[in-house]
Structures are given as C-alpha cells and as structure tokens.
Amino acid sequence: MADLLIQGQGLNTFYGASHILRGLDFSIARGETVGLMGRNGMGKSTLLKTLMGIVPPRSGEVRIKGQVMNGRPTFEVAQLGIAYVPEGRGIFGNLSVVENLKMAARAGTRGQREWTYERVLDTFPRLQERLSHGGQQLSGGEQQMLTIGRALMTNPDVLILDEATEGLAPLIARDIWRICSVIKDSGISSIIVDKNWKHVTQITDRNVILVKGEVAFEGSSEHLRDNPAVLAQHLGV
C-alpha cells in the first residue's frame, strides 16, 4: 500500500515474562480507517502502545512515515502527526474544557489547520455548553468527546482511538460513532478499537482481529460482515 503512515513489522512485545505481541505486522495508509478487534487480553491496547512508543517492542520495527521509531520517545511520535486517545482518556481534570482544548492547538505536519477550536465545538455541541467546567466535572461521555476534540486540535494525520465507546450510554455512543464518521470524511486516518463490530465495520475500510497477540483475520469490512463464522470464532458474536 502506498503512503504508509504507520508500519509495524515483526513486533514482539512483552510485559515482564509475558509475551503479548508475537511477530505481529500492522500498517495503516493515508486516508484509511482501520478497525482493530479481538477479545479482551488479545493485545489490542499493547499494539497501540507499542506503535506510540509507550511500550517498546523487544524485537521488530515501528516506522512512522518511513522513519524508524524504535527507542524514540512518545512525544516524537506525536510530533509526526499521530494522535492517541487512550482507554483511560487522559484529560486534565484540573483544567477547564477550554484549557484542555486550547493547550493542544497546533498546525499539523503539513501546516494544515482544518481542525480549529471553532470547528471542534461545532462538532461537539455538548462541550460548547460546558466550556468553563473542569475536566473532572464532565460525564464519561463528555470526557471522551473532550479527549477526541483535544486530539483533533493537533490536526493529526492519524487518530488512534482505544475503546471508542466503552462504558458509554447508547445515546452518547451513537454520538461518538457520528464523530468517527466526520473524522473519516475529513481525510484523517483512524485506528478504532471497540467491541461493537457492527458500528466499527460501518466506518472502517479494513479490519484486523487479534488472537493471542497474532493477526487472526485481516480484510475489508464487507468481507468481515459476510463471514459470521469468523465473527463467532474470534469475537464470540
């Protein structure tokens, strides 16, 4: 695939003696939206942290826009246009919504400034109603919106979204899926982790299912939807 933004090859990642990723290959190209799926404990979050440089692989190689990033700090990965929305959200609870957003504002790697403060608030009208609220005063869904909005303020080339709708009320989850579609339409590449395969495959171009740290399935959303046996075997649905 041309213009790969992120490429992991032969990744072996450990937590202590526990071998989590096992020779795993993963990539995402410019403009592509990829779903990352699998049951709990199969290595999804570890893969994302490995790509971001948070958990270094013991062997294998991570490239961002062709640059080898092994051993490089996470902030350098971010500076190359990779925005990460972690499972725990990571907002600054003692800062207001405005402060959380504006502290992240910058042009993208190509000088793009499509995602302005005003555009983020237009996309997340619930946040506009809570601008002076501290991060810790927001509901879980509002915190998720704030974290995604803050990531968009960096005008990224790739947005990594771990557990997009985990624990959110259905109405809030539906809003998050709407926002994911807006992000896709804006041309930003995305990696989306979520348990709701039906919603994921409505947005993604391609999907990867992990089983015990290895790729068990890789294919288009249409291919995955048309293979209930794969869904039943690897996702239990």
C-alpha positions as CSV (number, residue, x, y, z in Angstrom):
1,M,0.0,0.0,0.0
2,A,1.3,3.4,-0.9
3,D,2.0,6.2,1.6
4,L,2.0,4.1,4.8
5,L,1.8,6.4,7.8
6,I,2.4,3.7,10.4
7,Q,4.0,0.4,9.9
8,G,4.9,-2.2,12.5
9,Q,6.9,-5.3,11.3
10,G,7.6,-8.4,13.3
11,L,6.6,-6.9,16.6
12,N,7.3,-8.9,19.7
13,T,6.3,-7.0,22.9
14,F,6.5,-8.3,26.4
15,Y,5.2,-7.3,29.9
16,G,7.9,-8.8,32.0
17,A,8.0,-12.5,31.1
18,S,4.5,-12.3,29.4
19,H,4.9,-12.5,25.6
20,I,1.9,-10.3,24.4
21,L,2.6,-9.4,20.7
22,R,4.0,-12.3,18.7
23,G,5.7,-11.4,15.5
24,L,2.9,-9.0,14.6
25,D,2.7,-7.0,11.4
26,F,0.3,-4.0,11.2
27,S,0.0,-0.9,9.0
28,I,-2.2,2.0,8.1
29,A,-2.1,4.2,5.0
30,R,-3.0,7.8,4.5
31,G,-6.8,8.3,4.4
32,E,-7.5,4.7,5.6
33,T,-9.7,3.8,8.6
34,V,-8.8,0.5,10.3
35,G,-10.8,-1.4,12.9
36,L,-8.7,-3.3,15.5
37,M,-10.7,-6.0,17.2
38,G,-10.4,-9.0,19.4
39,R,-11.5,-10.3,22.8
40,N,-10.1,-8.8,26.0
41,G,-6.4,-9.6,26.6
42,M,-5.5,-10.3,23.0
43,G,-3.0,-7.5,22.6
44,K,-5.0,-4.6,21.1
45,S,-4.0,-1.9,23.6
46,T,-0.5,-3.3,23.7
47,L,-0.2,-2.9,19.9
48,L,-1.3,0.7,20.1
49,K,1.1,1.5,23.0
50,T,3.9,-0.2,21.0
51,L,3.2,1.9,17.9
52,M,3.2,5.0,20.1
53,G,6.5,4.2,21.8
54,I,4.9,3.8,25.2
55,V,5.8,0.1,25.5
56,P,8.9,-0.7,23.4
57,P,9.0,-3.9,21.4
58,R,11.7,-6.4,22.4
59,S,12.2,-7.0,18.7
60,G,10.6,-5.9,15.4
61,E,10.4,-2.4,13.9
62,V,8.0,0.5,14.2
63,R,8.1,3.1,11.3
64,I,6.2,6.4,11.3
65,K,6.1,7.9,7.8
66,G,9.1,5.7,6.9
67,Q,11.2,6.8,10.0
68,V,12.3,4.0,12.3
69,M,11.0,5.0,15.8
70,N,12.4,2.2,17.9
71,G,13.8,3.7,21.1
72,R,12.4,7.2,20.3
73,P,10.2,8.9,22.9
74,T,6.4,9.1,22.5
75,F,6.4,12.9,22.0
76,E,8.4,12.4,18.8
77,V,5.7,10.0,17.5
78,A,3.1,12.7,18.3
79,Q,5.1,15.3,16.6
80,L,5.0,13.2,13.4
81,G,1.2,13.6,13.4
82,I,-0.1,10.6,15.4
83,A,-2.8,11.5,18.0
84,Y,-3.7,8.9,20.6
85,V,-6.9,8.7,22.6
86,P,-6.1,6.1,25.3
87,E,-8.6,3.9,27.0
88,G,-8.4,6.0,30.2
89,R,-8.9,9.2,28.2
90,G,-6.1,11.1,30.0
91,I,-7.8,14.5,30.2
92,F,-6.5,17.1,32.6
93,G,-9.2,17.2,35.3
94,N,-8.0,20.4,36.9
95,L,-8.2,22.3,33.6
96,S,-11.4,23.6,32.0
97,V,-12.8,22.3,28.7
98,V,-11.5,25.4,27.0
99,E,-8.0,24.9,28.5
100,N,-7.9,21.2,27.6
101,L,-8.7,22.1,24.0
102,K,-6.5,25.2,23.5
103,M,-3.4,23.8,25.1
104,A,-3.3,21.2,22.3
105,A,-3.9,23.6,19.4
106,R,-1.3,23.5,16.7
107,A,-0.9,23.1,12.9
108,G,-0.4,19.6,11.5
109,T,2.7,18.2,9.9
110,R,1.8,19.7,6.5
111,G,0.8,23.0,8.0
112,Q,-2.9,22.1,7.9
113,R,-5.2,23.8,10.4
114,E,-8.6,22.4,9.3
115,W,-9.5,21.5,12.9
116,T,-9.8,24.8,14.7
117,Y,-11.2,25.5,18.1
118,E,-14.5,26.6,16.5
119,R,-14.8,23.5,14.3
120,V,-14.2,21.2,17.3
121,L,-17.0,23.0,19.2
122,D,-19.3,22.7,16.2
123,T,-18.6,19.0,16.1
124,F,-19.1,18.5,19.8
125,P,-22.0,20.8,20.8
126,R,-22.2,19.2,24.3
127,L,-18.7,20.6,25.0
128,Q,-19.8,24.1,24.0
129,E,-22.3,24.0,26.8
130,R,-19.6,23.1,29.3
131,L,-16.7,25.3,28.4
132,S,-16.0,26.5,31.9
133,H,-16.4,23.1,33.5
134,G,-13.3,21.3,34.8
135,G,-12.4,18.0,33.2
136,Q,-13.3,16.1,36.3
137,Q,-16.8,17.6,36.3
138,L,-17.7,16.0,33.0
139,S,-19.6,12.7,32.4
140,G,-17.7,9.8,30.9
141,G,-19.1,10.5,27.5
142,E,-18.3,14.2,27.7
143,Q,-14.7,13.3,28.8
144,Q,-14.4,11.1,25.7
145,M,-15.7,13.9,23.5
146,L,-13.1,16.2,25.1
147,T,-10.3,13.8,24.6
148,I,-11.2,13.3,20.9
149,G,-11.6,17.0,20.4
150,R,-8.3,17.7,22.0
151,A,-6.6,15.2,19.7
152,L,-8.2,16.8,16.7
153,M,-6.8,20.2,17.8
154,T,-3.4,18.9,16.9
155,N,-4.6,18.4,13.3
156,P,-3.2,14.9,13.2
157,D,-2.6,12.6,10.2
158,V,-3.6,9.6,12.2
159,L,-6.1,9.4,15.1
160,I,-5.8,6.3,17.3
161,L,-9.0,5.7,19.4
162,D,-8.8,2.9,22.0
163,E,-12.2,1.6,23.3
164,A,-14.1,4.3,21.5
165,T,-17.5,3.8,23.3
166,E,-16.5,1.5,26.3
167,G,-19.0,2.1,29.2
168,L,-20.9,4.9,27.5
169,A,-24.7,5.2,27.4
170,P,-26.2,4.3,24.0
171,L,-27.1,7.9,23.0
172,I,-23.6,9.1,23.8
173,A,-22.1,6.1,22.0
174,R,-24.1,7.0,18.9
175,D,-22.7,10.5,19.0
176,I,-19.2,9.1,19.2
177,W,-19.8,7.0,16.1
178,R,-21.2,10.1,14.3
179,I,-18.0,11.9,15.2
180,C,-15.9,9.0,13.9
181,S,-17.6,9.3,10.5
182,V,-17.0,13.0,10.5
183,I,-13.3,12.4,11.2
184,K,-13.1,9.8,8.4
185,D,-14.8,12.2,5.9
186,S,-12.3,14.9,6.9
187,G,-9.5,12.7,5.5
188,I,-7.7,11.8,8.8
189,S,-6.6,8.2,9.0
190,S,-8.0,6.3,12.0
191,I,-7.4,3.2,14.1
192,I,-10.5,2.4,16.0
193,V,-10.7,-0.2,18.8
194,D,-14.2,-1.1,20.0
195,K,-16.2,-4.2,20.9
196,N,-19.2,-3.2,18.7
197,W,-18.1,-4.7,15.4
198,K,-21.3,-3.7,13.7
199,H,-20.6,0.0,14.3
200,V,-16.9,-0.4,13.6
201,T,-17.4,-2.0,10.2
202,Q,-19.9,0.7,9.2
203,I,-17.0,3.2,9.3
204,T,-13.8,1.2,8.6
205,D,-12.2,0.3,5.3
206,R,-10.3,-2.7,6.7
207,N,-10.3,-4.7,9.9
208,V,-7.7,-6.6,11.9
209,I,-8.6,-9.2,14.5
210,L,-6.0,-10.2,17.1
211,V,-5.9,-13.5,18.9
212,K,-3.2,-14.0,21.5
213,G,-1.0,-11.3,20.0
214,E,-1.2,-12.5,16.4
215,V,-3.3,-11.4,13.4
216,A,-6.1,-14.0,13.0
217,F,-8.0,-12.1,10.4
218,E,-7.4,-9.1,8.1
219,G,-9.8,-8.0,5.5
220,S,-12.4,-5.5,4.3
221,S,-15.4,-4.6,6.4
222,E,-17.7,-6.2,3.7
223,H,-15.6,-9.4,3.9
224,L,-15.9,-9.5,7.7
225,R,-19.6,-8.8,7.7
226,D,-20.1,-11.6,5.2
227,N,-18.2,-14.2,7.4
228,P,-20.2,-14.9,10.5
229,A,-18.0,-17.9,11.2
230,V,-15.0,-15.5,11.7
231,L,-17.1,-13.3,14.0
232,A,-18.2,-16.2,16.0
233,Q,-14.8,-17.8,16.3
234,H,-12.8,-14.7,17.2
235,L,-15.2,-12.3,18.7
236,G,-17.8,-14.6,20.1
237,V,-20.8,-13.0,18.3
